[in-house]
Amino acid sequence: MKCRHCDHELTQSFLDLGSAPPSNAYLRPDTLNTSEIWLPMKLMVCDACWLVQTIDFTGRENLFDAEYAYFSSCSSSWLLHAKRFVEDMRQEFKLGKQSLVMEVAANDGYLLQYVMEAGIPCFGVEPTSSTATAAREKGIRIIERFFGTELARELLAAEGRVDLAVANNVLAHVPDINDFVRGFADILSEQGVASFEFPHLLNMVQQNQFDTAYHEHYSYLSLHAVKSVFERNGLHIFDVQEWPTHGGSLRVLAQRADIRHYPEKDSVSQLLQVEHEAGMTTLDFYRRAQERAEEAKFGLLEFLLDAKRKGLRVAAYGAAAKGNTLLNFSGVRPDLLPYVVDINTHKQGKYMPGSRIPIVNAAYLLADKPDYVLILPWNLKTEIMRDLAAVEEWGGHFVVAVPELMKI
């Protein structure tokens, strides 16, 4: 396999998590007696441009289908983050009724609803019918397509140039990262800004966030790698910000490289230096990831087996993609973890892919009163513990398995 960005031959393994079904391929009751497609979950690192990437075994249409079940609005903290983003961008770049905002991977309209409230013209691009329908119900105009240079040209002719293009947590989800980024350069206005947010690979490695690896994430991104991708495809980074979302993310602000209206801030060179000093441009940085992932796996299994022997009941909360990676890598099944709670009604009544653990609503958890609640989306643990304060009232405890097994 060759690097999806620079075409260099990939020889260096980063992480091998065995195999699993696509992490958002939740099972309905009527499909429980059918077989699932299991795909290898192996990541490689390019020692030329330092892009970490999955080995591809299926197309994007099989991963982002009509029943895609991730709805961004299910997280109150993420909604607050989106609302703050819109206000910050509106003020910094003086967006108003004369502006045009485009969001790629608009999901259920979690962000564009605030753009509309501010009176700024906007539209979204979202290929999954389930979330696109939810966005339209909010009154948001949605183009139900995958984004790239072809669609960018069509949108340029139909909509005109864009003053702000937003791409939150989607840069990692695209198989052709060069074509995707080039589409932004093609559609931006002369003073237009493209904002990309994505989990920072530095945190994934240093904090053992191996469960953020799944088939829908084609790439795992450092600023070094993103800078290389952008420079090749007509974008210039002029600012980068660190945010705590999703376990530690970067927000990269870019402009057309042929114009460079905005001066480059010191934040860019400073973060590149941080990555360099951490060793992200050396293979040694990536070599212990496998061992640490296995340590977390064994810690979870030891906890669940010990609880089983002692007659203690353990439930899980959050039917998130990272939870599916963890459970399938660890080989956890309903005998050790009988159910997972999720507030997303699109997941309730279904089953986790691979592990086939049933997904139930919060009322089930409150009635069952388990001894432990394993929080699978650890990045939302503060929000979840606040919403489930009743657990501690009956003497229950919260647990996370990443970066290591911890009772919190």
C-alpha positions in Angstrom: 0.0 0.0 0.0 1.1 3.5 -0.8 0.5 6.7 1.3 -2.8 8.3 0.4 -1.1 11.7 0.4 2.5 11.5 -0.9 2.4 8.1 -2.6 5.4 6.8 -0.6 5.4 3.0 0.0 4.1 2.2 3.5 6.3 -0.3 5.4 6.0 0.9 9.1 3.2 -0.5 11.2 1.7 1.8 13.9 -1.2 -0.2 15.4 -2.9 -3.5 14.8 -6.2 -4.0 16.5 -7.1 -7.3 14.9 -10.4 -7.1 13.0 -13.9 -5.7 13.5 -17.0 -4.7 11.6 -17.3 -1.0 10.7 -17.8 0.8 14.0 -21.1 2.5 13.1 -22.7 -0.6 11.5 -25.2 -1.2 14.4 -27.3 -4.3 14.1 -31.1 -4.3 14.1 -33.0 -7.2 15.8 -33.9 -8.6 12.3 -30.2 -8.8 11.3 -28.9 -10.6 14.3 -29.1 -13.9 12.5 -27.1 -12.7 9.6 -23.3 -12.5 9.3 -21.3 -9.3 9.7 -18.5 -8.1 7.5 -15.3 -8.1 9.6 -12.4 -6.0 8.3 -8.8 -5.8 9.5 -8.1 -2.8 11.7 -4.5 -2.0 11.0 -2.8 1.4 10.9 0.5 2.4 9.2 2.7 5.4 9.4 4.3 7.1 6.4 7.9 7.8 7.2 8.0 10.4 4.4 5.1 12.8 5.3 4.2 11.3 8.7 0.5 10.7 7.8 -0.8 7.8 9.9 -3.5 5.9 8.0 -5.6 2.8 7.9 -5.0 0.0 5.4 -8.2 0.3 3.2 -10.5 -2.7 2.9 -13.8 -1.1 1.9 -15.2 2.0 0.3 -16.6 5.1 2.0 -20.1 4.3 0.7 -20.2 1.2 2.9 -19.1 3.2 6.0 -21.2 6.3 5.6 -24.6 4.8 4.5 -28.2 5.8 4.8 -28.5 4.4 8.4 -25.4 6.2 9.7 -26.2 6.6 13.4 -23.8 9.3 14.7 -25.8 12.4 15.5 -23.7 15.3 16.8 -26.5 17.0 18.6 -26.7 14.2 21.2 -23.8 15.9 23.1 -24.7 19.1 25.0 -21.0 20.0 25.4 -20.4 19.6 21.6 -23.4 21.9 20.9 -21.9 24.5 23.2 -18.6 24.2 21.4 -20.3 24.7 18.0 -22.2 27.7 19.3 -19.0 29.3 20.6 -17.3 28.6 17.3 -19.9 30.3 15.2 -19.8 33.4 17.4 -16.0 33.5 17.4 -15.8 33.2 13.6 -18.6 35.7 13.1 -16.7 38.3 15.1 -13.1 37.5 14.0 -13.9 37.5 10.2 -16.9 39.9 10.3 -19.4 37.5 8.9 -22.9 38.8 8.2 -25.8 38.8 5.7 -23.4 39.4 2.9 -21.3 36.3 3.7 -21.7 32.7 2.7 -20.9 29.8 5.1 -20.5 26.1 4.0 -20.1 23.2 6.3 -18.9 19.9 5.0 -20.1 17.0 7.1 -22.9 19.1 8.5 -24.4 16.0 10.2 -27.7 16.8 11.8 -27.3 20.6 11.7 -25.7 20.9 15.1 -23.5 23.9 13.9 -25.3 25.5 11.0 -28.4 26.1 13.2 -26.4 28.7 15.0 -25.2 30.2 11.7 -28.8 30.5 10.6 -29.7 32.1 14.0 -27.1 34.8 13.3 -28.7 35.6 10.0 -25.8 34.4 7.9 -26.6 32.6 4.6 -25.3 29.0 4.7 -25.7 25.5 3.4 -24.3 22.1 4.4 -22.8 19.1 2.6 -23.7 15.8 4.2 -23.7 12.4 2.5 -25.6 10.3 5.1 -29.4 10.4 4.6 -30.2 9.9 8.3 -28.4 13.0 9.5 -29.1 15.0 6.4 -32.9 14.5 7.1 -32.4 15.7 10.7 -30.6 18.8 9.4 -33.4 19.6 6.9 -35.9 19.4 9.7 -34.1 22.3 11.3 -34.6 24.3 8.1 -31.0 23.9 6.9 -30.3 23.5 3.2 -28.3 20.3 2.6 -26.5 18.9 -0.4 -26.5 15.1 0.1 -23.2 14.3 -1.5 -19.6 13.5 -0.7 -17.3 16.5 -1.0 -14.3 16.8 -3.2 -13.1 18.8 -6.2 -16.0 17.7 -8.5 -18.7 18.9 -6.1 -16.7 22.0 -5.3 -16.8 23.0 -8.9 -20.5 22.4 -9.1 -21.1 24.4 -5.9 -18.9 27.3 -7.2 -21.2 27.6 -10.2 -24.4 27.3 -8.3 -23.6 29.1 -5.0 -20.6 31.3 -5.6 -17.5 31.5 -3.5 -17.6 30.7 0.2 -16.3 33.1 3.0 -16.2 30.4 5.7 -15.9 26.7 5.1 -16.2 24.5 8.1 -15.0 20.9 8.3 -15.3 19.5 11.9 -14.1 16.0 12.4 -14.2 15.0 8.8 -10.7 15.4 7.5 -9.8 12.1 9.0 -12.9 10.5 7.4 -11.9 10.9 3.7 -10.1 8.3 1.6 -8.8 10.8 -1.0 -7.5 13.5 1.3 -5.8 15.4 -1.5 -8.9 15.7 -3.6 -10.9 16.7 -0.5 -8.6 19.5 0.6 -8.2 20.8 -3.0 -12.0 21.3 -3.0 -11.8 23.8 -0.3 -9.1 25.8 -2.1 -11.2 25.8 -5.2 -14.3 27.2 -3.5 -12.9 29.8 -1.0 -13.3 33.5 -1.7 -10.2 35.7 -1.8 -10.5 36.5 1.9 -12.2 33.2 2.7 -11.2 31.0 5.6 -11.4 27.2 5.9 -11.6 25.8 9.5 -10.7 22.2 10.1 -11.0 20.5 13.5 -9.6 17.0 14.1 -8.3 14.9 17.0 -4.5 15.5 17.4 -2.4 12.5 16.8 0.0 13.7 19.5 -2.7 13.0 22.1 -3.7 9.7 20.6 -0.2 8.4 21.0 0.8 10.0 24.3 -2.6 9.4 26.0 -3.1 5.9 24.6 -6.3 6.8 22.8 -6.1 3.7 20.6 -9.8 3.3 20.6 -10.2 6.4 18.3 -8.9 4.1 15.5 -11.7 2.7 13.4 -12.4 2.1 9.7 -14.2 5.4 9.2 -11.0 7.2 10.2 -8.8 6.8 7.2 -6.2 9.2 8.6 -4.7 10.2 12.0 -3.4 13.7 11.9 -0.5 15.7 13.1 0.1 19.4 12.2 3.1 18.3 10.3 1.1 15.9 8.1 -1.8 18.4 7.6 0.6 21.2 6.6 2.1 18.9 3.9 -1.4 18.0 2.6 -2.5 21.6 2.6 0.6 22.9 0.8 0.2 20.4 -1.9 -3.4 21.2 -2.5 -3.6 25.0 -2.5 -4.2 25.9 1.2 -1.9 27.8 3.6 -2.3 27.5 7.3 -2.3 30.8 9.1 -3.5 29.8 12.6 -3.8 26.7 14.8 -5.5 26.3 18.1 -5.7 23.5 20.6 -9.1 22.5 22.0 -10.0 19.8 24.6 -12.8 18.3 22.4 -12.5 14.6 21.5 -9.7 14.0 23.8 -7.6 16.9 22.5 -8.2 18.4 19.0 -6.6 21.0 16.7 -8.5 23.7 15.0 -6.6 24.7 11.9 -7.5 27.9 10.0 -6.4 28.0 6.4 -6.6 30.4 3.4 -6.0 30.1 -0.3 -2.2 29.8 -0.8 -2.3 31.9 -4.0 -3.5 35.0 -2.0 -2.5 34.7 1.7 -4.7 37.6 2.9 -4.0 36.7 6.6 -0.5 36.8 8.2 0.7 33.5 9.7 0.5 33.5 13.5 3.3 32.3 15.8 0.9 29.4 16.9 1.8 27.5 13.7 5.5 27.4 14.2 5.2 26.9 17.9 3.0 23.8 17.6 5.2 22.4 14.8 8.1 22.7 17.3 6.1 20.9 20.0 5.5 18.0 17.6 9.1 18.0 16.6 10.3 17.9 20.2 7.9 15.1 21.0 9.5 13.1 18.2 6.5 12.9 15.8 8.9 13.0 12.8 10.7 9.9 14.0 9.6 6.3 14.0 10.5 5.9 17.7 7.4 8.0 18.6 5.0 5.5 17.1 6.6 2.2 18.3 5.1 1.7 21.7 1.5 2.3 20.7 0.7 -1.4 20.2 2.1 -2.4 23.6 0.1 0.3 25.5 -3.1 -0.6 23.6 -2.7 -4.2 24.7 -2.1 -3.2 28.3 -5.4 -1.3 28.3 -7.2 -4.3 26.8 -5.9 -6.6 29.5 -6.8 -4.2 32.2 -10.4 -4.0 31.0 -10.7 -7.8 30.7 -9.3 -8.3 34.2 -11.8 -5.8 35.7 -14.8 -7.4 33.9 -13.7 -11.0 34.9 -13.1 -10.0 38.5 -16.5 -8.3 38.7 -18.1 -11.4 37.2 -16.5 -13.7 39.7 -17.6 -11.4 42.6 -21.2 -11.2 41.3 -21.0 -7.5 40.6 -23.0 -6.0 37.8 -21.3 -3.8 35.1 -23.1 -1.8 32.5 -21.7 0.5 29.8 -22.7 3.9 28.8 -22.3 5.4 25.3 -22.6 3.3 22.2 -19.9 5.3 20.6 -17.6 4.2 17.7 -14.6 4.3 20.1 -16.5 1.9 22.4 -16.9 -0.6 19.5 -13.2 -0.5 18.8 -12.4 -1.1 22.5 -15.0 -3.9 22.9 -14.1 -5.8 19.7 -10.3 -5.5 20.3 -10.8 -6.8 23.8 -13.2 -9.6 22.8 -15.9 -8.4 25.2 -19.4 -9.9 24.7 -22.7 -9.8 26.6 -21.6 -12.4 29.1 -19.3 -9.8 30.6 -21.1 -6.6 29.6 -24.9 -7.2 29.3 -26.0 -3.9 27.8 -24.9 -0.4 26.7 -26.9 2.7 27.4 -27.2 5.5 24.8 -29.4 8.6 24.6 -29.4 8.5 20.8 -32.8 7.1 19.9 -31.4 6.0 16.5 -29.2 3.5 18.4 -31.6 2.3 21.0 -33.1 -1.1 20.3 -30.1 -2.0 18.1 -26.9 -4.0 18.9 -23.3 -3.1 19.0 -21.4 -4.3 15.9 -19.2 -7.3 16.5 -19.9 -7.7 20.2 -23.7 -7.7 19.6 -24.3 -6.1 23.0 -27.9 -4.7 23.2 -28.3 -0.9 23.3 -30.9 0.4 25.7 -32.1 3.8 27.0 -31.1 5.5 30.3 -34.3 4.4 32.0 -33.1 0.8 31.8 -29.9 1.7 33.6 -31.7 3.6 36.3 -34.0 0.7 37.0 -31.2 -1.9 37.0 -28.8 0.0 39.3 -25.5 -1.7 38.3 -22.5 -1.6 40.6 -20.3 -0.1 37.9 -20.9 2.0 34.8 -18.2 1.7 32.2 -18.0 5.0 30.3 -17.0 4.2 26.7 -16.8 7.8 25.3 -14.3 8.8 27.9 -14.0 12.2 26.2 -17.5 13.0 27.5 -17.1 11.5 31.0 -17.7 14.8 32.8 -20.9 15.4 30.9 -22.0 11.8 31.4 -21.2 11.7 35.1 -23.2 14.9 35.6 -26.2 13.5 33.7 -26.0 10.2 35.7 -25.5 11.6 39.2 -28.1 9.0 40.4 -25.4 6.3 39.9 -23.4 7.5 42.9 -26.6 7.9 44.9 -27.2 4.2 44.9 -23.6 3.4 45.6 -22.5 2.7 42.0 -19.1 3.7 40.6 -17.9 5.0 37.2 -15.1 3.4 35.3 -13.1 4.2 32.2 -10.8 1.8 30.3 -8.7 4.3 28.4 -5.9 5.3 28.7 -6.0 2.6 31.4 -8.6 1.1 33.7 -9.5 3.7 36.3 -12.4 4.0 38.8 -13.5 7.7 38.8 
